[in-house]
Amino acid sequence: MKYFFVIVILFCSIGLLFANSRVMLTSKMLDEANTGAWPCFGQNQYRTAQSNYDGPDVNIQKAWTYEVGYPIYGGVAINHDGRIFFGSDDNWFYCINSNGGLVWKEITYGDIRTTPCIDGDGQVYFGSNDGYFYCYFHDGNMKWSYRFSSTMTGAPIVDDYGNVYFGANNGYIYCVNSIGGLKWSVDVDASSVFAPTLDRSGGVFVSSRSHLTMLEKSGSVRWYYDTSSIYYPASVDASGNLYFTGESMVVYCHDAENQTIYWTYRLSGESQCVPSIDQNGNINVGCDDYKIHSIKQDSSRNWLFTANDAIRKQALVDVTGDVIFVSEDGWLHCLHRDGTLEWKYNLASAVSGELALAANGQIIVPLDNGTVVAITGTTGFKDQKTARKLPQKSSLDILCNPVKDILKFRCTLENDSNMKVYDVNGRLIKDFGKVKSGSHTYSWQIPSQINNGVYFINISNNGELIKKKFLVLK
């Protein structure tokens, strides 16, 4: 009999060991970019929209389009093979490859209006307005479906253990486990629940049209606020601070664990954007009044940029800190991390879904005309990091950027220096010759033969260099 108990204990120990190994393996896989370049809305569990890859810098152009013919209101998810997943109002769920070719598609009985998500095993999760939530293998075979008898209103998110969280139009937040079983559902007393966000203290943040709720992953309520305004999904920084905004025209920095508001920042207009967070902790928020704000961690303004229309989609941040966003008039913008415009591109259609950045540097954009478009360009062409800077008393400022006809710039030089203009391929465009020390303001008429694109002013002296980028848009 004693040998029987020994054997039972041994098998139980082995079972626990394998169970723990499975959990640790899944967690590790999710930590490694969640098996894809853009595995969910906001790129990660914390909705920061911060990419591990470099976006296009110059030579911006359309790489390919895939036409559905019906609106695509959700964003896309991109797995480790570069395959792109999305749903449409035609009731189909699509998988296309990195060149825009169809791999597979599956029909549901309702339109699909939220961004899918990908787990640590490469499985794809999405909800349809037929009242079902689906899990598919990456090859297009369905693993399971769960009936929740409502319509999806919030993009799903998956945690390190394979549990998936999503919101619905019936005011509930759902948690479904990795085999399609319901773990719990919580009524957050709202007419519509937005995309949930996982925080770094083991909680699930849920926003809606009238309430803010923080749940434990067990489904119990940590805290709950009854509000009079609409608040949109949140993002979470590396310190665990929660950022969200809405109709109140205020960005909130909130301690999700201790229910403390650290600070607020007054925006210039209403915002429907989820804040994105760059590598230095700066928070980027677009507004309906055409402005995008970059806010430092101490609540002071970093920079402010004005577009030509409202900004209602989350901006993404590439690995170098460039901020890429789209305005409602269909113009795609790329800002340097200091807030200056690097380039803009006319998509010739309004954007219906959220932006995503693929590993090959392509920006994937769902358009209102029923197509998915990939925008590409040359990557890796950033400001020189290795060149020694001129002494601190020397400076160079571009006074108008982008440039249409006349480039205006101001320089202050401690020593006599050489000043030249180059194109992106390193070809000399203009040699200003030797510039004497002191402060100077210049106006240079752009020659008619100069094409639209990115150019650089170099000011050098004995191997020391100041280099500034400007954009010509005639």
C-alpha positions as CSV (number, residue, x, y, z in Angstrom):
1,M,0.0,0.0,0.0
2,K,2.8,2.4,0.8
3,Y,4.2,1.9,-2.7
4,F,0.9,2.9,-4.1
5,F,0.9,6.2,-2.3
6,V,4.5,6.8,-3.4
7,I,3.6,6.2,-7.0
8,V,0.5,8.5,-6.7
9,I,2.7,11.3,-5.2
10,L,5.3,10.8,-7.9
11,F,2.8,11.1,-10.7
12,C,1.2,14.2,-9.1
13,S,4.6,15.8,-8.8
14,I,5.4,15.1,-12.4
15,G,2.0,16.4,-13.5
16,L,2.5,19.6,-11.5
17,L,6.0,20.0,-13.0
18,F,4.6,19.7,-16.6
19,A,1.7,22.0,-15.8
20,N,4.1,24.7,-14.4
21,S,6.4,24.1,-17.4
22,R,3.5,24.8,-19.8
23,V,2.6,28.0,-18.0
24,M,6.2,29.2,-18.0
25,L,6.7,28.3,-21.7
26,T,3.5,30.2,-22.7
27,S,4.5,33.2,-20.7
28,K,8.0,33.2,-22.4
29,M,6.5,33.0,-25.8
30,L,4.1,35.9,-25.1
31,D,6.9,38.0,-23.8
32,E,8.8,37.5,-27.1
33,A,6.7,40.0,-29.1
34,N,3.7,37.8,-28.6
35,T,4.6,35.6,-31.6
36,G,4.1,38.5,-34.1
37,A,5.1,41.9,-35.1
38,W,1.6,43.2,-34.3
39,P,-0.4,40.5,-32.5
40,C,-3.3,42.7,-31.3
41,F,-4.8,46.1,-31.1
42,G,-2.1,48.4,-29.5
43,Q,0.6,45.8,-30.3
44,N,0.7,44.3,-26.8
45,Q,-1.3,43.5,-23.7
46,Y,-0.7,47.0,-22.5
47,R,-1.9,48.7,-25.7
48,T,1.2,51.0,-25.9
49,A,1.4,50.7,-29.8
50,Q,5.1,50.5,-29.4
51,S,6.7,48.4,-32.2
52,N,10.0,46.4,-32.2
53,Y,10.6,47.3,-35.8
54,D,11.6,50.3,-37.9
55,G,9.0,52.1,-39.9
56,P,9.7,53.6,-43.4
57,D,11.9,56.8,-43.5
58,V,12.0,57.8,-47.1
59,N,10.7,56.9,-50.6
60,I,7.2,56.4,-49.2
61,Q,4.9,54.5,-51.6
62,K,2.2,51.9,-51.8
63,A,3.5,48.3,-51.7
64,W,0.2,46.4,-52.3
65,T,-3.5,46.5,-51.7
66,Y,-6.0,43.7,-50.9
67,E,-9.6,44.5,-51.8
68,V,-12.5,43.2,-49.8
69,G,-15.2,45.5,-51.1
70,Y,-16.8,46.0,-47.6
71,P,-15.7,48.3,-44.8
72,I,-13.0,47.0,-42.4
73,Y,-13.7,48.7,-39.1
74,G,-11.2,46.7,-37.0
75,G,-7.5,46.7,-37.3
76,V,-5.2,43.9,-38.3
77,A,-3.1,41.4,-36.3
78,I,0.3,40.2,-37.8
79,N,1.9,36.9,-36.7
80,H,5.6,35.8,-36.7
81,D,5.4,34.6,-40.3
82,G,4.2,38.1,-41.5
83,R,0.6,36.8,-42.1
84,I,-2.1,39.5,-41.7
85,F,-5.4,38.7,-40.1
86,F,-8.6,40.8,-40.1
87,G,-12.4,40.7,-40.4
88,S,-14.8,42.7,-42.5
89,D,-18.5,43.8,-42.8
90,D,-18.9,41.1,-45.5
91,N,-18.9,38.5,-42.6
92,W,-15.6,36.9,-43.7
93,F,-12.4,36.6,-41.6
94,Y,-9.3,36.8,-43.8
95,C,-5.6,35.7,-43.6
96,I,-3.3,37.2,-46.2
97,N,0.4,37.0,-46.6
98,S,3.0,39.7,-46.4
99,N,2.7,40.4,-50.2
100,G,-1.1,40.9,-50.0
101,G,-2.1,37.5,-51.3
102,L,-5.0,35.5,-49.9
103,V,-3.9,32.5,-47.7
104,W,-7.4,31.6,-46.4
105,K,-10.7,33.0,-45.4
106,E,-13.6,31.7,-43.3
107,I,-17.3,32.9,-43.2
108,T,-19.2,33.8,-40.1
109,Y,-22.9,34.8,-39.8
110,G,-22.3,38.4,-38.8
111,D,-20.0,41.3,-39.5
112,I,-16.6,41.4,-37.8
113,R,-15.7,44.9,-36.5
114,T,-12.9,44.5,-34.0
115,T,-9.2,43.7,-34.2
116,P,-8.2,40.1,-33.7
117,C,-5.5,38.9,-31.4
118,I,-2.8,36.1,-31.5
119,D,-1.7,34.0,-28.6
120,G,1.6,32.4,-27.7
121,D,0.9,29.3,-29.8
122,G,0.0,31.4,-32.9
123,Q,-3.8,30.8,-32.5
124,V,-6.0,33.7,-33.7
125,Y,-9.0,35.0,-31.7
126,F,-11.8,37.2,-33.0
127,G,-15.5,37.9,-32.3
128,S,-18.3,38.2,-34.8
129,N,-21.6,40.0,-34.6
130,D,-23.3,36.6,-35.0
131,G,-22.9,36.2,-31.3
132,Y,-19.9,33.9,-31.3
133,F,-16.3,34.2,-30.3
134,Y,-13.9,32.1,-32.4
135,C,-10.4,30.6,-32.0
136,Y,-8.6,29.5,-35.2
137,F,-5.4,27.8,-35.8
138,H,-3.0,29.8,-38.1
139,D,-3.7,27.4,-41.0
140,G,-7.4,28.3,-41.1
141,N,-8.9,25.4,-39.1
142,M,-11.3,26.3,-36.3
143,K,-10.3,25.1,-32.9
144,W,-13.4,26.2,-31.0
145,S,-16.2,28.8,-30.8
146,Y,-17.9,30.2,-27.8
147,R,-21.5,31.6,-27.9
148,F,-21.9,34.9,-25.9
149,S,-25.2,35.9,-27.5
150,S,-24.4,39.6,-28.1
151,T,-22.2,41.7,-30.4
152,M,-18.5,42.5,-30.0
153,T,-17.6,46.1,-29.0
154,G,-14.1,45.7,-27.7
155,A,-11.0,44.1,-29.3
156,P,-9.9,41.0,-27.4
157,I,-6.7,40.5,-25.5
158,V,-4.9,37.3,-24.4
159,D,-2.9,36.9,-21.2
160,D,0.2,34.8,-20.5
161,Y,-1.9,31.8,-19.6
162,G,-4.0,31.7,-22.7
163,N,-7.1,33.4,-21.2
164,V,-8.9,35.8,-23.6
165,Y,-10.8,38.9,-22.5
166,F,-13.3,40.9,-24.6
167,G,-16.2,43.3,-24.2
168,A,-19.7,43.1,-25.6
169,N,-22.7,45.3,-26.4
170,N,-24.6,43.7,-23.5
171,G,-22.4,45.5,-21.0
172,Y,-20.4,42.4,-20.0
173,I,-16.7,41.7,-20.0
174,Y,-15.9,38.0,-20.7
175,C,-13.0,35.8,-19.9
176,V,-12.7,32.6,-21.9
177,N,-10.0,30.0,-21.3
178,S,-7.7,28.4,-23.9
179,I,-10.1,25.6,-24.7
180,G,-13.1,27.8,-25.2
181,G,-14.7,27.5,-21.8
182,L,-16.1,30.5,-19.9
183,K,-14.1,31.3,-16.8
184,W,-16.3,34.3,-15.8
185,S,-18.3,37.2,-17.1
186,V,-18.9,40.4,-15.3
187,D,-21.7,43.0,-15.8
188,V,-19.9,46.4,-15.7
189,D,-23.3,48.2,-16.0
190,A,-22.6,49.8,-19.3
191,S,-24.4,49.9,-22.7
192,S,-21.1,49.2,-24.5
193,V,-17.7,47.9,-23.3
194,F,-14.5,49.0,-25.1
195,A,-11.3,47.0,-25.6
196,P,-9.9,45.8,-22.2
197,T,-6.3,46.4,-21.2
198,L,-4.2,44.2,-19.0
199,D,-2.2,46.1,-16.4
200,R,1.1,45.1,-14.8
201,S,-0.4,44.4,-11.4
202,G,-2.6,41.5,-12.5
203,G,-5.7,43.5,-13.3
204,V,-8.0,44.0,-16.3
205,F,-9.0,47.6,-17.0
206,V,-12.4,48.1,-18.7
207,S,-13.8,51.4,-20.0
208,S,-17.2,52.1,-21.4
209,R,-19.6,54.9,-22.2
210,S,-20.3,55.7,-18.6
211,H,-18.0,53.6,-16.3
212,L,-14.5,52.8,-15.5
213,T,-13.8,49.4,-13.9
214,M,-10.6,47.6,-12.8
215,L,-11.1,43.8,-12.4
216,E,-8.8,41.2,-10.9
217,K,-8.0,38.4,-13.3
218,S,-10.3,36.3,-11.2
219,G,-13.2,38.5,-12.3
220,S,-13.7,40.2,-8.9
221,V,-14.0,44.0,-9.0
222,R,-10.9,45.9,-7.7
223,W,-12.5,49.3,-8.1
224,Y,-15.3,50.9,-10.0
225,Y,-16.1,54.5,-11.1
226,D,-19.5,55.8,-12.2
227,T,-18.7,58.6,-14.6
228,S,-20.8,61.0,-16.8
229,S,-18.4,60.9,-19.8
230,I,-17.2,58.4,-22.3
231,Y,-13.7,57.1,-21.7
232,Y,-11.8,55.1,-24.2
233,P,-9.4,52.1,-23.8
234,A,-6.2,52.7,-21.7
235,S,-2.5,52.1,-22.2
236,V,-0.1,51.1,-19.5
237,D,3.6,52.2,-19.2
238,A,6.6,50.3,-17.9
239,S,6.0,51.6,-14.4
240,G,2.4,50.4,-14.3
241,N,0.8,53.8,-14.8
242,L,-2.5,53.8,-16.6
243,Y,-3.3,56.5,-19.3
244,F,-6.8,57.2,-20.7
245,T,-8.8,60.0,-22.1
246,G,-12.2,60.8,-23.6
247,E,-14.9,63.5,-23.9
248,S,-13.5,65.3,-20.9
249,M,-10.5,66.6,-22.9
250,V,-8.2,65.4,-20.2
251,V,-5.5,62.8,-20.1
252,Y,-5.4,60.9,-16.8
253,C,-2.3,59.3,-15.4
254,H,-3.7,56.8,-12.9
255,D,-2.2,54.3,-10.5
256,A,-4.3,51.3,-11.3
257,E,-3.4,49.3,-8.2
258,N,-3.9,52.1,-5.6
259,Q,-6.7,54.1,-7.2
260,T,-4.6,57.3,-7.3
261,I,-4.6,59.9,-10.0
262,Y,-1.0,61.1,-10.3
263,W,-1.7,63.9,-12.7
264,T,-4.0,65.2,-15.4
265,Y,-3.1,67.0,-18.6
266,R,-5.5,69.3,-20.4
267,L,-5.9,68.6,-24.1
268,S,-6.8,71.2,-26.8
269,G,-9.9,69.2,-27.9
270,E,-11.9,66.0,-27.3
271,S,-10.0,62.8,-27.9
272,Q,-11.2,59.3,-29.1
273,C,-7.6,57.9,-29.2
274,V,-6.0,55.4,-27.0
275,P,-2.7,57.0,-25.8
276,S,0.4,55.4,-27.3
277,I,3.7,55.4,-25.3
278,D,7.2,55.7,-26.7
279,Q,10.5,54.2,-25.5
280,N,11.1,57.2,-23.2
281,G,7.7,57.1,-21.6
282,N,6.2,60.0,-23.6
283,I,2.5,59.7,-24.2
284,N,1.0,60.6,-27.6
285,V,-2.6,61.5,-27.9
286,G,-4.5,62.7,-31.0
287,C,-7.5,65.1,-30.8
288,D,-10.6,66.1,-32.8
289,D,-9.2,69.6,-33.2
290,Y,-6.5,68.3,-35.6
291,K,-3.7,68.3,-33.0
292,I,-1.5,65.5,-31.6
293,H,0.1,66.0,-28.2
294,S,3.3,64.4,-26.9
295,I,3.3,64.5,-23.0
296,K,6.2,63.9,-20.8
297,Q,6.0,61.6,-17.7
298,D,5.9,64.6,-15.5
299,S,2.7,65.9,-17.3
300,S,4.5,68.7,-19.1
301,R,4.2,69.1,-22.9
302,N,6.9,67.5,-25.0
303,W,5.7,68.8,-28.4
304,L,2.5,69.6,-30.3
305,F,1.8,69.0,-34.0
306,T,-1.2,70.2,-36.0
307,A,-2.5,68.1,-39.0
308,N,-5.3,69.1,-41.4
309,D,-8.1,67.1,-39.9
310,A,-9.1,65.2,-36.7
311,I,-6.9,62.4,-35.4
312,R,-9.1,59.6,-34.0
313,K,-6.9,56.5,-34.4
314,Q,-4.1,55.5,-32.0
315,A,-0.6,56.6,-33.2
316,L,2.0,53.9,-33.4
317,V,5.7,54.3,-32.4
318,D,8.5,52.5,-34.3
319,V,11.6,51.2,-32.7
320,T,13.5,54.5,-33.3
321,G,10.8,56.6,-31.6
322,D,9.2,57.9,-34.8
323,V,5.4,58.5,-34.3
324,I,3.2,57.4,-37.2
325,F,-0.5,58.5,-37.3
326,V,-3.4,59.1,-39.7
327,S,-5.8,62.0,-39.8
328,E,-9.5,61.7,-40.8
329,D,-8.7,63.2,-44.3
330,G,-6.7,60.1,-45.2
331,W,-3.2,61.6,-44.8
332,L,-0.6,59.3,-43.1
333,H,2.0,61.2,-41.1
334,C,5.4,60.3,-39.7
335,L,6.9,62.6,-37.0
336,H,10.4,62.4,-35.7
337,R,10.6,61.8,-32.0
338,D,11.1,65.6,-31.5
339,G,7.7,66.3,-33.2
340,T,9.0,67.5,-36.6
341,L,7.4,66.1,-39.7
342,E,9.5,63.5,-41.6
343,W,6.9,62.7,-44.3
344,K,3.2,62.5,-45.1
345,Y,1.4,60.3,-47.6
346,N,-2.1,60.7,-49.1
347,L,-4.0,57.4,-48.8
348,A,-6.8,58.8,-51.0
349,S,-9.4,57.3,-48.7
350,A,-10.5,57.6,-45.1
351,V,-9.0,55.1,-42.7
352,S,-11.6,52.8,-41.0
353,G,-9.3,50.6,-38.8
354,E,-6.2,51.0,-36.6
355,L,-2.7,51.1,-38.0
356,A,-0.2,48.3,-37.6
357,L,3.6,48.0,-38.3
358,A,4.9,44.7,-39.9
359,A,8.4,43.3,-39.3
360,N,9.4,44.3,-42.9
361,G,8.7,48.0,-42.1
362,Q,5.4,48.1,-43.9
363,I,2.5,50.1,-42.4
364,I,-0.7,48.1,-42.7
365,V,-3.8,50.3,-43.0
366,P,-7.5,49.3,-43.3
367,L,-9.3,51.8,-45.5
368,D,-13.0,52.9,-45.6
369,N,-13.2,51.9,-49.3
370,G,-12.9,48.2,-48.4
371,T,-9.2,47.6,-49.0
372,V,-6.2,46.9,-46.9
373,V,-3.1,48.8,-48.1
374,A,0.6,48.4,-47.2
375,I,2.7,51.5,-47.2
376,T,6.4,50.9,-47.6
377,G,9.7,52.8,-48.0
378,T,13.4,52.8,-47.2
379,T,14.1,51.9,-43.6
380,G,17.1,52.4,-41.4
381,F,17.9,55.9,-42.8
382,K,18.0,57.8,-39.5
383,D,19.9,60.7,-38.2
384,Q,23.6,59.8,-37.8
385,K,24.2,58.6,-34.2
386,T,28.0,58.2,-34.5
387,A,29.0,61.6,-35.7
388,R,30.4,63.9,-33.0
389,K,28.3,67.0,-32.4
390,L,29.6,70.5,-32.8
391,P,30.2,72.3,-29.4
392,Q,27.1,73.1,-27.4
393,K,27.3,76.8,-28.4
394,S,26.6,75.8,-32.1
395,S,23.1,75.1,-33.3
396,L,21.0,74.6,-36.4
397,D,17.3,75.1,-36.6
398,I,15.0,74.5,-39.6
399,L,12.4,77.4,-39.5
400,C,9.9,75.9,-42.0
401,N,9.3,72.2,-42.4
402,P,8.0,70.8,-44.7
403,V,9.3,73.2,-47.4
404,K,7.4,74.2,-50.5
405,D,9.4,76.9,-52.3
406,I,11.9,78.5,-49.9
407,L,14.0,76.7,-47.1
408,K,14.5,79.0,-44.1
409,F,17.0,78.0,-41.4
410,R,19.0,79.6,-38.7
411,C,22.5,78.6,-37.4
412,T,24.7,79.7,-34.6
413,L,28.4,78.6,-35.0
414,E,31.2,78.8,-32.6
415,N,33.8,78.3,-35.4
416,D,33.9,78.8,-39.2
417,S,32.2,75.7,-40.8
418,N,31.3,74.1,-44.1
419,M,27.6,73.9,-44.9
420,K,26.1,71.6,-47.6
421,V,22.7,70.1,-48.6
422,Y,22.5,66.4,-49.5
423,D,19.7,64.1,-50.7
424,V,18.8,60.7,-49.1
425,N,21.3,59.0,-51.3
426,G,24.2,61.2,-50.2
427,R,24.4,63.2,-53.5
428,L,25.4,66.9,-53.0
429,I,22.6,69.2,-53.9
430,K,23.9,72.6,-52.7
431,D,27.2,73.8,-51.3
432,F,27.0,77.0,-49.3
433,G,30.8,77.0,-48.9
434,K,32.5,78.3,-45.8
435,V,30.2,79.9,-43.2
436,K,31.7,82.2,-40.7
437,S,31.2,81.8,-37.0
438,G,28.3,83.7,-35.4
439,S,24.5,83.7,-35.9
440,H,23.1,83.6,-39.4
441,T,19.6,83.3,-40.9
442,Y,19.4,81.9,-44.4
443,S,16.7,81.6,-47.2
444,W,17.4,79.2,-50.0
445,Q,15.1,79.1,-53.1
446,I,14.5,75.4,-53.8
447,P,15.5,74.8,-57.5
448,S,12.7,73.7,-59.8
449,Q,14.5,70.4,-60.6
450,I,14.5,69.3,-57.0
451,N,12.0,66.6,-56.4
452,N,9.7,66.0,-53.4
453,G,11.5,64.1,-50.7
454,V,13.8,64.1,-47.7
455,Y,17.0,66.2,-47.7
456,F,19.7,67.0,-45.1
457,I,21.7,70.1,-44.1
458,N,25.2,69.2,-42.9
459,I,27.3,71.7,-41.1
460,S,30.8,70.3,-40.4
461,N,34.1,71.5,-38.9
462,N,37.1,69.3,-38.4
463,G,35.1,66.1,-38.3
464,E,32.4,67.5,-36.0
465,L,28.9,67.6,-37.5
466,I,25.4,69.0,-37.1
467,K,22.9,67.3,-39.3
468,K,19.2,68.3,-39.7
469,K,16.5,66.7,-41.9
470,F,13.9,68.6,-43.9
471,L,11.1,67.6,-46.3
472,V,10.4,69.1,-49.7
473,L,6.6,69.0,-50.6
474,K,5.9,71.3,-53.6
